[in-house]
Amino acid sequence: MSETSKHHRIRKVRTHISQNEGLIFEKSRPGSRAFDLPPSDVPEIPVQELLPAALLRTDDLEGMPEVAEPEVVRHYTRISTWNYGTDTGMFPLGSCTMKYNPKFNEWAARLDGFARTHPLAPEVLTQGNLRLIRQLEEELLEITGLAAISLQPAAGAHGEMTGVMMIRAALAARNEPGRKRVLIPDSAHGTNPASAVLCGFSVDTIPSNERGLTDMAVLEKRMDDSVAAIMLTNPNTLGMFEENIEKICALVHERGGYVYMDGANMNAMCGVTRPGDMGIDVMHLNLHKTFSTPHGGGGPGCGPVLVAKGLEPFLPYPVLKQEADGQIRLDYDRPQSIGRVRFFLGNFGMMVRALGYIRAHGPDGLRMATETAVLNANYVRHHLSEAYDMSFDGPILHEVVFSDKRQQQHGVKNADIAKRLIDYGFHPPTMSFPLIAPGAIMIEPTESESREELDLFIDAMKSISAECAEDPELVKSAPHWARLTRLDEVSAARNPVLRWKAGK
Ligand SMILES: *Cc1c(COP(=O)(O)O)cnc(C)c1O
């Protein structure tokens, strides 16, 4: 495929794409050194005099790579350019909210006073950091309309589990341990049932109606005194707002249950409407989605859990408490607390970034970010709706779910389309999720993308759709321009090679 061909939009892929990069071990040459020091002019002290014998290594250290400094630097610099991230282009993964992360926040999170505070430093020496946490708590309470918060959970799913643990504790305090069922719409995120089951509840799935929303008739039938809570994702994983949310809350409350809202999609509501005003009892946020802090690769996250007044006593301890003298203290005297869910106070660096994002935007800016994210998703939907089908056809907010139904007529599946997008220089969207949308292609552009970037993406998707009809094999064998093409996914899962061995 030449660059002047019909795919003129395909981005120029890196020049050294054809060169694969060996491991640092494979570059080893005996005697190569990354540094040279002059001979020491102070007497050497045998290591045995410095360390207890039990800590000394007895065998020889073998197999370490011996490489010169430029080779080390170039090796790691080169492989760092293999990454695809929000710093290199659009990252359309639906449900993941892959926003661009402002560099200003990275700078702030690395300030010595934040990054180098010892986690065991006493409160009297960490008042600035505690104040920052308190300020973030206040911002998030204002944004959600809820009464109290814990920033401890380290991710969205962890926040969910913390929330369900609080519901369990509240039911125990009400002496109603018999409430064992949690209702979960089938459009919820997959972590919701997992969280409920981990806390000892059984899951009762509520089907979506033909519009992709919770079926109220079914909900009414299933709601009784054995229900502990409903857990719903709002907007749901189809990107649709639960328009009956107030009715759902009223119905569940009337029969003594709690309403848990998965708020990972808060980037579709922030500054426009508030879960607390809808009647939500517990929710979590994903700072690493809505408030821009980086995520992925299992890196640190922050999934604050927020509650309405009645559930406040059950929050994890310690909670921050402002004393009359203005000092902030950590309050452990919380007899009904579910306990600690994370060591220290959670992932503090994420909190610095999130507060930076919130303060830099201000209330109007946050609302504008939400509106732009919704506009961008609807722009993509509008321009791709001629090329791709949708499983559910209602109004959408921050993300759009297409299906591969039309392309399947040519034998092309969603995964093929995803792999072909790599040739066009884009990260693939989320595939085959949510499960209620067969052949799902789930796209969330977020507010980060300019119209030019969205147009490039739309062009690529349209071009691939045309290829599906004209030359399906081209799509089915993609990617053609990537360093590795199709992997044997079964072998990769069943017989993974996880360690490099010399001589192999
Ligand atoms: C991402 C996401 C989660 C899980 O959050 P993690 O931080 O990955 O644990 C839960 N629910 C929804 C709707 C999400 O998008």
The ligand as an SDF file (V2000), in Angstrom:
LIG
                    3D

 15 15  0  0  0  0  0  0  0  0999 V2000
  -14.2140    2.3260   34.2780 C   0  0  0  0  0  0  0  0  0  0  0  0
  -15.5110    2.0060   34.8640 C   0  0  0  0  0  0  0  0  0  0  0  0
  -15.6070    1.2950   36.0770 C   0  0  0  0  0  0  0  0  0  0  0  0
  -14.4130    0.6960   36.7800 C   0  0  0  0  0  0  0  0  0  0  0  0
  -13.4490    1.6370   37.1530 O   0  0  0  0  0  0  0  0  0  0  0  0
  -11.9470    1.1670   37.4480 P   0  0  0  0  0  0  0  0  0  0  0  0
  -11.2700    2.3920   37.9260 O   0  0  0  0  0  0  0  0  0  0  0  0
  -11.4160    0.6410   36.1570 O   0  0  0  0  0  0  0  0  0  0  0  0
  -12.0100    0.0970   38.4940 O   0  0  0  0  0  0  0  0  0  0  0  0
  -16.8520    1.0880   36.6100 C   0  0  0  0  0  0  0  0  0  0  0  0
  -17.9650    1.5270   35.9850 N   0  0  0  0  0  0  0  0  0  0  0  0
  -17.9060    2.2050   34.8250 C   0  0  0  0  0  0  0  0  0  0  0  0
  -19.1920    2.6890   34.1770 C   0  0  0  0  0  0  0  0  0  0  0  0
  -16.6980    2.4690   34.2140 C   0  0  0  0  0  0  0  0  0  0  0  0
  -16.6650    3.1220   33.0500 O   0  0  0  0  0  0  0  0  0  0  0  0
  1  2  1  0
  2  3  1  0
  2 14  2  0
  3  4  1  0
  3 10  2  0
  4  5  1  0
  5  6  1  0
  6  7  2  0
  6  8  1  0
  6  9  1  0
 10 11  1  0
 11 12  2  0
 12 13  1  0
 12 14  1  0
 14 15  1  0
M  END
$$$$
